[in-house]
């Protein structure tokens, strides 16, 4: 071999069987090494992620399979776990596996020992649930065809720092969405002795902004006295915010003002006279049949 250029050598038969040997220089000596040992000792475990098994039934189209995360079994059809598929059923191009030939028989497993992103190409055939779960088109648009995008770590989310922000920007990370029910609690002087009625509320949190609605329908205002307030909001506000409302059987002077104060998770009920003087509503402003419907938003 020493008297020939590499270009003059006869081409090897591929795919390699793993039993071939190559000459290498190790500690100043020329020794031989098996192809299968070339990557021995290299640790890729941190890049491996098992995504499970998928059945391939009556596969009638081709799929582009992009692998990110390598190990010693990267090359060769056994490395991508296509059980029973002929070696020429795919082409290996850099870090991509293009599976171009549909197998003639039904294959029971598509075992993934790496992290794979799979996008359908060509004419869609029989649905392969996991393979078609994530699509990446020619414009690099990503489509989740089934299932959800699941936040794996708290406080992580969708980062919009590619956008040019306004001067007062404090965050471009959308890391929270939540919706649910809450129970508004009407009190006079912090108590609700003998009070009766129906109470309901709903909320939606998007990022650090909370939207809420609540309904208080009294059937008896009870015997408690003092300043009126509605508590029970699911998150505390970080700034004083005003809210809109509708009321029946509620007496007041001037106009009403319902607001949530900073660091509070309750709604203050106030009346504002024509002179601009504000005072808290109390039990005397309410009747046994008072209805309150309040909607609002505030930053958390």
matplotlib code that plots the C-alpha trace (Angstrom):
import matplotlib.pyplot as plt

x = [0.0, 2.9, 3.8, 0.3, -1.6, -4.9, -6.6, -5.2, -6.6, -9.7, -12.8, -14.2, -17.6, -20.1, -21.7, -18.8, -19.2, -17.2, -14.6, -12.3, -8.9, -7.1, -3.4, -2.9, 0.1, -0.2, 2.7, 5.1, 4.3, 2.1, -0.5, -3.9, -7.3, -10.7, -13.2, -15.6, -13.1, -12.5, -15.0, -14.6, -14.1, -15.9, -18.8, -21.8, -24.3, -25.1, -26.4, -28.6, -32.3, -34.6, -37.9, -39.5, -40.8, -43.0, -44.8, -44.4, -47.3, -47.7, -45.2, -46.0, -44.0, -40.5, -39.6, -36.7, -35.1, -32.8, -30.6, -29.1, -27.1, -24.6, -23.0, -20.7, -23.7, -24.4, -23.5, -25.2, -28.9, -28.5, -27.6, -31.0, -32.8, -34.8, -35.5, -35.2, -34.7, -32.2, -29.0, -29.7, -33.0, -31.5, -28.7, -26.3, -25.7, -23.7, -25.9, -29.0, -30.6, -32.8, -35.0, -35.9, -37.1, -40.3, -39.8, -41.7, -42.8, -44.3, -41.8, -42.7, -40.2, -38.6, -36.4, -34.8, -31.6, -31.0, -33.0, -34.7, -36.7, -38.9, -40.7, -42.9, -41.9, -43.6, -47.1, -48.4, -49.2, -50.4, -50.3, -47.3, -48.2, -44.8, -43.1, -45.8, -46.0, -43.4, -43.1, -40.4, -41.1, -38.7, -39.0, -37.9, -41.5, -42.2, -45.6, -46.8, -49.3, -50.4, -49.8, -48.6, -45.5, -44.8, -42.7, -40.1, -38.6, -40.4, -39.8, -38.7, -40.9, -41.0, -38.2, -39.0, -35.6, -35.3, -37.9, -36.8, -38.3, -39.7, -37.5, -39.3, -39.0, -38.3, -38.8, -39.4, -40.0, -43.5, -43.3, -46.8, -50.3, -53.1, -56.9, -59.3, -61.9, -61.8, -64.3, -64.9, -65.6, -67.5, -67.0, -68.0, -65.3, -63.5, -66.5, -69.6, -71.9, -75.3, -74.4, -76.0, -75.8, -74.0, -70.4, -68.4, -65.3, -63.0, -59.5, -56.9, -53.2, -51.0, -47.4, -47.6, -51.0, -54.1, -57.6, -60.6, -64.3, -66.5, -70.2, -71.6, -75.4, -76.6, -79.7, -79.0, -76.3, -76.1, -75.2, -71.6, -70.7, -67.8, -65.8, -66.8, -64.1, -64.0, -61.1, -60.0, -58.2, -55.7, -52.7, -51.6, -51.3, -48.0, -49.6, -52.9, -55.4, -59.0, -61.7, -65.1, -68.3, -72.1, -74.3, -77.9, -79.5, -76.3, -76.5, -73.6, -72.7, -71.2, -69.6, -68.2, -64.5, -63.4, -59.7, -56.9, -54.1, -50.4, -49.4, -53.1, -55.3, -58.6, -60.9, -61.6, -65.1, -65.2, -67.5, -66.3, -68.3, -68.6, -66.1, -63.6, -63.6, -63.4, -64.7, -65.1, -68.4, -69.7, -72.6, -75.0, -74.6, -75.7, -79.2, -80.2, -80.5, -77.3, -75.7, -72.1, -70.4, -66.8, -64.2, -60.6, -57.0, -53.8, -50.1, -48.7]
y = [0.0, 2.3, 2.6, 3.8, 7.0, 6.8, 8.0, 4.9, 2.4, 0.3, 1.7, -0.1, -1.8, 0.2, 0.3, -0.8, -3.9, -2.5, -5.3, -3.4, -2.2, 1.1, 2.1, 4.9, 6.4, 5.9, 6.8, 7.1, 3.6, 2.7, 0.3, -1.0, -0.2, -1.6, 0.8, -0.1, 1.2, 4.6, 6.3, 4.1, 6.0, 9.1, 10.1, 11.4, 10.4, 14.0, 14.5, 11.4, 11.5, 8.5, 9.5, 6.1, 3.7, 4.3, 1.8, 2.1, 0.5, 0.6, 3.4, 4.9, 8.1, 9.4, 11.5, 13.8, 12.9, 15.4, 14.2, 16.5, 14.6, 12.1, 8.9, 6.2, 4.5, 7.7, 6.1, 3.0, 2.0, 0.3, 3.6, 5.0, 1.9, 1.1, -2.6, -4.7, -1.8, -2.4, -0.4, 1.5, 2.7, 6.0, 8.4, 9.8, 13.6, 15.4, 15.4, 14.4, 11.1, 11.2, 8.1, 7.9, 4.3, 3.0, -0.5, -3.2, -4.9, -3.5, -2.6, -2.8, -0.3, 3.0, 3.1, 6.4, 6.5, 10.2, 13.4, 13.5, 16.1, 14.5, 16.4, 14.7, 15.4, 14.4, 13.1, 12.2, 8.5, 6.4, 8.5, 7.8, 9.6, 10.5, 11.1, 13.6, 15.3, 18.0, 19.5, 21.8, 23.2, 24.6, 28.1, 26.7, 27.2, 24.7, 23.1, 21.0, 18.7, 16.9, 17.2, 20.3, 22.3, 21.7, 24.1, 21.9, 24.5, 27.1, 30.8, 29.7, 30.4, 32.2, 34.7, 37.8, 39.5, 39.5, 42.3, 46.0, 47.0, 50.3, 52.4, 51.2, 47.5, 45.3, 41.8, 40.1, 36.7, 35.2, 32.5, 32.1, 31.3, 30.2, 30.4, 29.3, 30.1, 32.3, 33.0, 36.7, 37.3, 40.4, 41.7, 44.7, 45.7, 42.4, 40.2, 38.7, 37.6, 36.5, 37.4, 35.3, 35.2, 33.8, 34.5, 33.5, 34.6, 33.7, 34.8, 34.5, 35.2, 35.9, 36.6, 39.2, 40.5, 39.2, 39.6, 38.9, 39.0, 38.5, 38.4, 39.1, 38.6, 39.2, 37.6, 39.0, 41.5, 40.3, 42.2, 43.0, 46.7, 48.8, 49.3, 47.1, 45.1, 42.1, 39.7, 36.4, 37.5, 34.7, 37.0, 40.2, 43.4, 45.2, 48.6, 50.4, 49.6, 50.7, 48.4, 48.6, 47.6, 47.2, 47.4, 47.1, 48.1, 49.9, 53.5, 56.0, 59.6, 60.9, 58.0, 54.6, 53.6, 50.0, 49.5, 47.1, 48.6, 47.7, 44.4, 43.6, 40.8, 42.5, 45.1, 48.4, 49.8, 53.7, 56.6, 59.9, 63.0, 65.8, 67.7, 64.9, 63.7, 59.9, 57.7, 54.0, 52.2, 50.4, 48.2, 51.2, 51.5, 47.9, 46.2, 42.6, 42.3, 44.2, 42.9, 43.7, 42.6, 43.7, 43.2, 44.4, 43.8, 44.5, 43.7, 41.1]
z = [0.0, 0.7, -3.0, -4.0, -3.7, -1.9, -5.1, -6.9, -4.4, -5.3, -3.7, -0.6, -0.7, 1.2, 3.7, 5.8, 7.9, 10.8, 10.7, 8.3, 9.6, 9.0, 9.7, 12.3, 14.1, 17.8, 20.2, 17.3, 15.9, 12.9, 14.1, 12.8, 14.2, 13.4, 11.8, 14.7, 17.2, 15.7, 17.9, 21.0, 24.2, 23.0, 25.2, 23.5, 26.2, 27.1, 23.6, 23.5, 24.1, 23.7, 22.0, 21.9, 19.3, 16.3, 14.1, 10.4, 8.6, 4.9, 4.5, 1.1, 1.0, 1.9, 5.0, 5.7, 9.1, 10.7, 13.5, 16.2, 18.7, 17.5, 18.9, 17.5, 15.7, 13.7, 10.3, 9.1, 9.1, 12.4, 13.9, 13.1, 14.0, 10.9, 11.6, 8.5, 6.1, 3.3, 3.6, 0.3, 1.6, 2.7, 1.8, 4.3, 3.8, 6.5, 9.6, 7.7, 6.9, 3.8, 3.7, 0.1, -0.5, 1.0, 2.3, 0.5, 3.7, 6.9, 9.6, 13.2, 14.8, 14.2, 17.3, 18.0, 20.1, 19.4, 19.2, 15.9, 14.0, 11.3, 8.5, 5.8, 2.2, -1.0, -1.1, 2.3, 2.7, 5.7, 8.9, 11.1, 14.3, 15.8, 12.5, 11.4, 14.8, 13.9, 10.4, 9.1, 5.6, 3.0, 4.6, 8.0, 9.4, 12.2, 12.5, 15.4, 13.8, 16.9, 20.6, 22.5, 23.0, 26.7, 28.8, 30.5, 32.9, 34.9, 33.8, 30.3, 27.3, 23.9, 23.5, 21.3, 21.6, 17.8, 17.8, 18.4, 21.7, 23.0, 25.2, 28.4, 27.7, 30.7, 29.2, 25.9, 27.3, 27.2, 29.9, 31.4, 30.3, 32.7, 32.8, 35.5, 38.1, 41.2, 43.9, 44.8, 48.5, 49.4, 53.0, 55.1, 57.5, 56.8, 57.7, 56.0, 58.9, 57.6, 54.0, 51.3, 47.5, 44.5, 43.6, 40.5, 38.7, 35.8, 34.9, 32.2, 32.7, 29.7, 30.7, 33.5, 32.6, 34.4, 32.9, 35.2, 35.5, 38.6, 39.5, 42.9, 43.4, 46.9, 48.4, 51.9, 52.8, 56.4, 59.6, 59.1, 58.8, 57.6, 54.4, 51.4, 49.6, 47.3, 47.8, 46.3, 43.1, 42.0, 41.8, 43.5, 41.4, 41.2, 40.4, 41.2, 38.4, 37.8, 36.5, 34.8, 36.4, 36.2, 39.3, 40.4, 43.7, 44.8, 46.0, 45.7, 45.3, 42.0, 40.2, 41.1, 41.1, 41.5, 41.7, 42.7, 44.7, 44.3, 46.1, 46.8, 45.5, 46.4, 44.8, 46.6, 46.0, 46.1, 45.2, 43.9, 44.4, 41.9, 43.9, 43.3, 46.9, 47.1, 49.8, 50.4, 49.9, 52.9, 53.9, 53.9, 50.1, 49.5, 49.5, 50.0, 46.2, 45.0, 41.8, 40.9, 37.6, 37.5, 34.7, 34.6, 33.9, 35.9, 35.7, 38.1]

ax = plt.figure().add_subplot(projection="3d")
ax.plot(x, y, z, "-o")
ax.set_aspect("equal")
plt.show()
